[in-house]
């Protein structure tokens, strides 16, 4: 018995070393995976990877869909593990299926890469969340991930207006126009259950804004991966626009990928999304989001009904002298107040300085990585 116990202790120590090596490896990605003093980082990795999978993951690179590595390329790198090509493929397929890594198919060739924790491994747990996983994730994110994973000015998400008109002399850029984003996309399209709302359902705190869960959308390469792995349901362009219209009617905030080639669109709310809920607690939300617009209320047209006040998720509107007033420091340009105004008193205006998103998510992550390297050299 003592020998068996000693053997288990040795194996456990070796496994912990494997997971620590993986943590260091993942932390080199654009969206890092920083070390947690409490050990919550390792505990979370153990929920996402077996020891064998963790070892293989240390040989994978991080690349978004444009530059992912083929199975054959990965196999050449892992030869020291003495694993057959067939077994490697089987293990990588399983890792992709359970949402630990990114994957794609091109013809008959398979490609794989490591995924960030968020947006990535967490979102890929859709429809299979557990309370235990959420508890460990919450501890880790709160302890260190939120502060250190991405210390740059580049966010993974931005905010675009719901489908409304913008002041005609300026118009709306095509990468901010949700209808044009969908209409210009070659697809495929996928509807996905919202991971944030599923997490709140598990906590017995259901969404206060919508009863629907299939609020999130994937486009292009991201959609194809969700379809291949069974994370979502393929839909057509018309159905995609219908879901966006439903989300608009319910007052959800549109948050697409921070890229001109949009890969996903989240539809968020203050009661389920941590980033949106935190905006209510700070004095100047406009400094913490990427958005090119803000709302203005025509005081002559406003009837003081208060509909926009109830609609606004960042407490940017209040009732003044029987008229609604917008605090520009709090307005994030989502446009939801406009859709509910009965007197058409609210219009959306473009900011003087426009933020143009990177061409693709690959370009976004390249920018983040460069910024992180600069920061490391400076420090």
Phi and psi in degrees as a GROMACS rama.xvg file:
@    title "Ramachandran Plot"
@    xaxis  label "Phi"
@    yaxis  label "Psi"
@TYPE xy
-58.3254  -38.2721  UNK-2
-64.2791  -41.0637  UNK-3
-63.2968  -42.7577  UNK-4
-64.6061  -41.2815  UNK-5
-64.4166  -39.5979  UNK-6
-62.6535  -41.8042  UNK-7
-63.749  -39.9516  UNK-8
-63.7787  -41.4946  UNK-9
-64.2962  -44.7635  UNK-10
-62.7384  -41.4547  UNK-11
-62.4759  -40.1827  UNK-12
-65.6156  -41.6943  UNK-13
-62.5168  -42.7471  UNK-14
-63.0411  -41.6092  UNK-15
-60.9481  -36.3595  UNK-16
-65.6437  -37.904  UNK-17
-63.5011  -45.8273  UNK-18
-67.4404  -35.1382  UNK-19
-66.8187  -38.4367  UNK-20
-63.0235  -39.7126  UNK-21
-66.1339  -40.9228  UNK-22
-59.3214  -44.6997  UNK-23
-61.5513  -41.7114  UNK-24
-63.7353  -47.4668  UNK-25
-67.7683  -27.659  UNK-26
-71.5784  -13.9142  UNK-27
-82.6898  -7.97682  UNK-28
-71.6517  162.808  UNK-29
-53.313  -49.3528  UNK-30
-96.2975  103.217  UNK-31
-75.7325  179.256  UNK-32
-132.833  77.8006  UNK-33
-66.9577  154.553  UNK-34
-70.7436  139.776  UNK-35
-112.962  127.815  UNK-36
-60.7325  -29.9859  UNK-37
-74.3353  -15.988  UNK-38
90.0969  4.0666  UNK-39
-65.2721  -26.4366  UNK-40
-63.2672  -43.7088  UNK-41
-71.8755  -40.7563  UNK-42
-59.5259  -40.1827  UNK-43
-67.4506  -41.8251  UNK-44
-62.1513  -36.2366  UNK-45
-65.7228  -26.8345  UNK-46
-77.4184  -21.4367  UNK-47
-103.407  -23.9966  UNK-48
-135.173  138.757  UNK-49
-74.7319  165.869  UNK-50
-56.1157  -40.6619  UNK-51
-64.3161  -43.6218  UNK-52
-65.3036  -39.0338  UNK-53
-62.0577  -40.0447  UNK-54
-62.9535  -45.1411  UNK-55
-65.5383  -38.5158  UNK-56
-62.0843  -26.7606  UNK-57
-69.8987  -13.7097  UNK-58
-96.5962  -7.68483  UNK-59
-86.8602  148.152  UNK-60
-94.484  168.288  UNK-61
-100.967  118.984  UNK-62
-143.848  137.454  UNK-63
-73.1686  -171.511  UNK-64
-63.9448  -25.5694  UNK-65
-67.6299  -35.4606  UNK-66
-126.417  28.9368  UNK-67
-65.7488  154.341  UNK-68
-91.4361  146.416  UNK-69
-76.3219  161.059  UNK-70
-56.1901  -43.0383  UNK-71
-62.9192  -40.4675  UNK-72
-65.2442  -42.4786  UNK-73
-64.8833  -39.5598  UNK-74
-60.4099  -40.1623  UNK-75
-61.2556  -34.0964  UNK-76
-77.7849  -29.03  UNK-77
-98.5078  14.0983  UNK-78
-57.356  -30.1914  UNK-79
-64.4403  -18.0784  UNK-80
-80.6699  -6.7217  UNK-81
54.1855  49.4993  UNK-82
-114.763  140.435  UNK-83
-73.8702  158.489  UNK-84
-59.442  -40.0794  UNK-85
-63.7204  -45.1111  UNK-86
-68.695  -36.2594  UNK-87
-62.7254  -45.7345  UNK-88
-60.216  -43.843  UNK-89
-62.1938  -43.3317  UNK-90
-66.5168  -44.6341  UNK-91
-64.623  -39.3468  UNK-92
-59.9922  -41.951  UNK-93
-67.6164  -39.6481  UNK-94
-62.7067  -40.1159  UNK-95
-67.4406  -40.9044  UNK-96
-62.8151  -38.7227  UNK-97
-89.8467  2.96681  UNK-98
84.8375  26.4844  UNK-99
-90.8694  -21.939  UNK-100
-140.833  169.638  UNK-101
-87.6668  152.647  UNK-102
-152.792  157.81  UNK-103
-157.989  160.198  UNK-104
-117.421  135.329  UNK-105
-128.908  105.889  UNK-106
66.1413  -120.985  UNK-107
-104.415  3.38196  UNK-108
-93.0567  138.435  UNK-109
-103.173  143.86  UNK-110
-130.97  144.702  UNK-111
-140.509  157.631  UNK-112
-162.54  157.724  UNK-113
-67.7093  151.004  UNK-114
-113.321  149.278  UNK-115
-65.162  164.546  UNK-116
-67.3927  -49.6844  UNK-117
-138.17  120.234  UNK-118
-88.9537  121.489  UNK-119
166.664  -108.227  UNK-120
-55.2975  -40.8686  UNK-121
-62.9175  -50.5353  UNK-122
-63.5059  -28.6913  UNK-123
-75.8571  -3.30182  UNK-124
-87.9029  10.8412  UNK-125
-54.5724  137.762  UNK-126
70.4969  2.96143  UNK-127
-137.305  24.3043  UNK-128
-67.2781  149.941  UNK-129
-128.981  156.985  UNK-130
-62.6871  -38.0099  UNK-131
-62.4973  -45.5457  UNK-132
-61.037  -45.4817  UNK-133
-63.5627  -35.9574  UNK-134
-65.2917  -45.9945  UNK-135
-66.1465  -43.0338  UNK-136
-59.2459  -46.8564  UNK-137
-61.0099  -41.9443  UNK-138
-62.7327  -45.1847  UNK-139
-67.6804  -46.7218  UNK-140
-61.9162  -43.9187  UNK-141
-68.4985  -35.0498  UNK-142
-72.4548  -45.7515  UNK-143
-147.008  -33.4355  UNK-144
-61.1805  -47.1769  UNK-145
-59.6104  -34.6552  UNK-146
-82.1934  -32.613  UNK-147
-119.67  -13.8376  UNK-148
-64.9196  -38.4314  UNK-149
-138.588  87.8829  UNK-150
-83.414  14.3639  UNK-151
-96.7824  177.185  UNK-152
-83.9255  -5.50087  UNK-153
-92.6754  120.792  UNK-154
-94.6245  157.986  UNK-155
-80.7623  -19.1996  UNK-156
-125.151  158.875  UNK-157
-136.883  179.079  UNK-158
-118.188  131.696  UNK-159
-122.35  156.518  UNK-160
-70.196  151.815  UNK-161
-64.861  170.105  UNK-162
-68.901  95.6012  UNK-163
-144.319  167.557  UNK-164
-86.0647  146.437  UNK-165
-108.522  157.57  UNK-166
-40.6326  122.736  UNK-167
-59.8968  -29.721  UNK-168
-70.152  -19.4226  UNK-169
-109.286  -35.2306  UNK-170
69.2972  -171.805  UNK-171
-126.192  132.882  UNK-172
-64.2598  147.208  UNK-173
-61.8592  -29.4403  UNK-174
-78.0835  -8.45237  UNK-175
-105.908  -4.7405  UNK-176
-95.9549  105.134  UNK-177
-61.6257  -38.3693  UNK-178
-65.173  -43.8151  UNK-179
-66.9153  -32.9137  UNK-180
-58.3921  -46.4782  UNK-181
-71.2213  -46.4989  UNK-182
-65.7804  -30.8559  UNK-183
-84.5749  -13.1298  UNK-184
-77.4393  140.724  UNK-185
-85.0939  -1.23436  UNK-186
77.5793  -168.21  UNK-187
-68.5401  174.657  UNK-188
-122.901  145.86  UNK-189
-141.828  141.225  UNK-190
-101.108  140.406  UNK-191
-130.965  139.123  UNK-192
-66.0771  138.567  UNK-193
-72.5348  118.74  UNK-194
-64.5841  -34.7615  UNK-195
-67.1212  -41.2487  UNK-196
-71.4169  -34.1456  UNK-197
-64.8699  -38.4709  UNK-198
-63.4174  -41.9395  UNK-199
-67.8017  -34.7104  UNK-200
-61.3221  -41.5958  UNK-201
-64.1464  -30.1039  UNK-202
-87.4842  7.56499  UNK-203
58.7077  35.747  UNK-204
-127.46  66.1495  UNK-205
-61.5807  155.468  UNK-206
-55.8769  137.71  UNK-207
-91.0062  -7.86159  UNK-208
-106.397  -25.123  UNK-209
-149.441  147.367  UNK-210
-91.7057  -11.8352  UNK-211
-79.3641  153.909  UNK-212
-118.902  -22.1489  UNK-213
-84.4729  60.269  UNK-214
-93.3717  -21.5175  UNK-215
-95.6497  150.688  UNK-216
-130.196  143.529  UNK-217
-119.023  147.794  UNK-218
-131.343  147.882  UNK-219
62.9373  -132.706  UNK-220
-60.3304  -42.3869  UNK-221
-61.831  -43.1523  UNK-222
-61.3177  -42.3752  UNK-223
-62.3186  -39.935  UNK-224
-64.4586  -42.5466  UNK-225
-61.6576  -37.3146  UNK-226
-69.0013  -48.0899  UNK-227
-59.9714  -39.1788  UNK-228
-91.2696  -2.85376  UNK-229
76.6585  22.9713  UNK-230
-80.6443  -22.2601  UNK-231
-147.519  -176.785  UNK-232
-116.205  127.055  UNK-233
-69.3733  136.488  UNK-234
-134.365  169.272  UNK-235
-95.7965  179.285  UNK-236
-61.7968  -42.6696  UNK-237
-63.6121  -42.2057  UNK-238
-65.281  -35.0007  UNK-239
-61.793  -45.7956  UNK-240
-65.7048  -33.9479  UNK-241
-65.6166  -40.6572  UNK-242
-65.3488  -41.0232  UNK-243
-62.4421  -39.0903  UNK-244
-65.261  -41.9961  UNK-245
-62.8515  -43.2523  UNK-246
-62.3742  -37.6143  UNK-247
-63.9793  -45.1261  UNK-248
-61.4429  -30.7737  UNK-249
-88.2615  -2.25143  UNK-250
81.4743  22.3693  UNK-251
-79.0739  149.747  UNK-252
-90.865  127.672  UNK-253
-83.9343  122.97  UNK-254
-129.894  92.5251  UNK-255
-83.6825  172.664  UNK-256
-59.3644  146.57  UNK-257
-80.6201  66.953  UNK-258
-155.49  153.523  UNK-259
-71.2284  -36.0968  UNK-260
-86.93  96.178  UNK-261
-74.3712  132.299  UNK-262
-107.822  -20.8977  UNK-263
-157.592  155.844  UNK-264
-132.415  113.512  UNK-265
-86.9229  149.376  UNK-266
-122.527  103.069  UNK-267
-107.059  165.103  UNK-268
-147.478  159.59  UNK-269
-67.6804  -25.6294  UNK-270
-86.3947  -15.8484  UNK-271
-121.135  -30.3509  UNK-272
-95.3235  121.61  UNK-273
-60.9398  -38.8432  UNK-274
-65.8557  -41.8089  UNK-275
-70.7294  -41.4851  UNK-276
-63.2645  -34.0385  UNK-277
-67.8417  -24.0397  UNK-278
-64.813  -26.5926  UNK-279
-70.5469  -22.1607  UNK-280
-93.2398  -11.0046  UNK-281
-106.986  160.409  UNK-282
-83.5295  -21.9676  UNK-283
-136.449  72.2992  UNK-284
-56.0448  -29.3063  UNK-285
-58.7344  -25.0029  UNK-286
-78.997  -9.77102  UNK-287
-113.668  7.82118  UNK-288
-132.595  155.957  UNK-289
-98.3126  110.216  UNK-290
-152.802  143.274  UNK-291
-101.748  8.2274  UNK-292
-136.641  163.856  UNK-293
-151.811  156.083  UNK-294
-96.1991  149.592  UNK-295
-130.59  137.485  UNK-296
-105.188  125.21  UNK-297
-76.4604  110.865  UNK-298
-63.4457  -26.8771  UNK-299
-74.0091  -32.1948  UNK-300
-87.9605  -24.3324  UNK-301
-64.4526  132.787  UNK-302
-104.016  3.07411  UNK-303
68.1111  29.5939  UNK-304
-74.5753  -23.586  UNK-305
84.7331  3.58237  UNK-306
-59.6567  -40.7095  UNK-307
-67.7359  -30.9892  UNK-308
-64.9855  -43.2405  UNK-309
-67.6472  -31.9547  UNK-310
-75.049  -33.6021  UNK-311
-70.0821  129.305  UNK-312
-92.7775  -6.19381  UNK-313
-115  14.9347  UNK-314
53.3659  43.6276  UNK-315
-90.3245  -8.21426  UNK-316
-122.98  136.427  UNK-317
-138.266  164.235  UNK-318
-92.407  120.915  UNK-319
-93.2919  -124.609  UNK-320
-79.4488  72.1471  UNK-321
63.2292  14.8073  UNK-322
-132.162  149.147  UNK-323
-78.7039  140.086  UNK-324
-125.489  140.415  UNK-325
-105.692  131.483  UNK-326
-90.3956  109.151  UNK-327
-63.4179  -22.719  UNK-328
-71.7238  -20.5349  UNK-329
-106.781  -16.3021  UNK-330
-76.7009  126.51  UNK-331
-105.501  7.33225  UNK-332
71.2681  29.3818  UNK-333
-77.0538  -23.749  UNK-334
82.2452  2.58482  UNK-335
-67.1701  -28.2568  UNK-336
-65.2827  -30.8724  UNK-337
-67.9013  -37.7057  UNK-338
-68.6488  -19.7062  UNK-339
-104.197  -8.74194  UNK-340
-74.5049  117.031  UNK-341
-72.8293  -22.1485  UNK-342
-103.187  7.15761  UNK-343
53.2876  41.4039  UNK-344
-87.4615  -11.999  UNK-345
-107.47  134.277  UNK-346
-129.226  155.282  UNK-347
-99.7113  134.126  UNK-348
-123.492  148.026  UNK-349
-84.7334  140.324  UNK-350
-68.4481  154.246  UNK-351
-62.3707  -41.2701  UNK-352
-103.577  115.062  UNK-353
-91.9613  137.616  UNK-354
-97.4168  114.67  UNK-355
-95.5034  120.691  UNK-356
-70.0693  156.626  UNK-357
-58.8731  158.892  UNK-358
-58.0605  -44.5992  UNK-359
-141.722  170.734  UNK-360
-65.8399  -32.8653  UNK-361
-58.5922  -44.798  UNK-362
-65.9828  -38.5682  UNK-363
-59.7816  -48.637  UNK-364
-67.6782  -30.4802  UNK-365
-64.1913  -42.2835  UNK-366
-62.4192  -43.9955  UNK-367
-62.2425  -43.6864  UNK-368
-63.0109  -43.0887  UNK-369
-62.2407  -42.9991  UNK-370
-63.7934  -39.8493  UNK-371
-65.1111  -40.4002  UNK-372
-64.403  -40.875  UNK-373
-60.3238  -45.0073  UNK-374
-62.4229  -40.1559  UNK-375
-64.8324  -42.1544  UNK-376
-65.3178  -39.4827  UNK-377
-64.2416  -41.7489  UNK-378
